[in-house]
Amino acid sequence: MTDEAEKPQLRPSQQLAALLGLPEPEFTEDQERAFQDWMERGETTLRETNARLQERHAA
């Protein structure tokens, strides 16, 4: 087993904080909800864009 396999998996925010030597940021429930809403809007936009591109290429 390698050392990499033994390390706990860190979230990207934890990795960035560790690289910068800073504590991981803590978010309020409202901030977390706003982030999740933003991510969902982005995913919806991406799906819509992909669908339009597929339709365009299928024609």
N, C-alpha and C positions, 0 to 999 in steps of 0.2 A: 504494500500500500504506500502511495506517495504522500509527501507532506501536504500537497494540494488537496488530496482527498480527505485528509484529516481536519482541514480548516473548516470552520463553520461558514456557510454561505451568507454573505452580507448583502443587504439591499443596496442598490446603487447610491442612495443618499448616505448610507453608512460608509461605503467605499470612498466617496468624494470627501466626506468629512474627515475620514482617517488620513487621506492623502494631503489634505490641507491643514491637518493638525487641529481641527475644530470639533466641538461637540456636535453630534447630529441634531439638526433642527427639530423642534417639537411644534406641531401644528394644532390649532384649535379645531373643534368639530366643524365649525363654519368654514375654516380654511380647507380642511380635508374634503368637505362636501363640495366646495367651489372647485377644487382641483378635479374631483371625480366628474363633476358636470362638464368641465372643460375637456377632459379626456373623452367623455362620451360624445360631445359635439365634434371633436376631432375625428373620432372613429366613424361617426355618421358621415361626415364630409368625405372621408377617405373612401368609404363604401360607395357613396354616390358618384364620386369621381371615377372610381374603377368601373362601375356599371356603365357610365357614359362612354368611357374609353373602349370597353368591350363591345358596346353597341356600335360604335363608330368603326371599329375594326371588322366587325361581323358584316357590315354593309358593303 
